[in-house]
């Protein structure tokens, strides 16, 4: 029953991690929630994300559970730590005893801080989408690692699943925003074109001339006054544009 319950919680976590195709998405709220799932599923003390962009800028996000502890341990890795090792290699950093790492001189600043927080074990997995590395997910536990324990390997696999799904969610939202922005730009361009065509038709009918003649008047009027053509067209549609000035521009355009 316990295993079934854990599988259900994992499925729920993965579904929530992938649910990013929404206008209300905020990474600052999304990543801590994903880290909370990691803490719950792995019975960890805390967990957190370290994301690194192409300019090497680092952003941190921690689980709600022991948030300050997780942020402190992530910040302590500026000189080296499991997150940076996992990000650099693109591979998981397997569960390691903090005391053993400290004795070996591995990550001195990080291990000292971890021991101060009574962390016994840590591991990290890369946050990646195909070949693109986004950062790493770090898990902190109070217990010590057990050599050759199958549970340790499963925990790393579960964390990697969550990290992979988070990477997918982040990339999907980026694509979603890009598509929405492009769609908005295309809709704006189409609406602008419709207004210009409507204004051309109104002037052509009013002046009993061809549409091209009316368009030249609109364009010259807009250029001379340094106004967007779409704005001038809307003024014509709203019947607030100076018709005499437009006619004068039309005569100048005709020579």
Secondary structure, 3 states (H helix, E strand, C coil): CHHHHHHHHHHHHHHHHHCCCCCCCCHHHHHHHHHHHHHHHHCCCEEEEEEECCCCCEEEEECCCCHHHHHHHHHHHHHCCHHHHHHHHCCCEEEEEHHHHHHCCCCHHHHHHHHHCCCCEEEEEEEEECCEEEEEEEEEECCCCCCCCHHHHHHHHHHHHHHHHHHHHHHHHHHHHHHHHHHHHHHHHHHHHHHHHHHHHHHHHHHCCCHHHHHHHHHHHHHHCCCCHHHHHHHHHCCCCCHHHHHHHHHHHHC
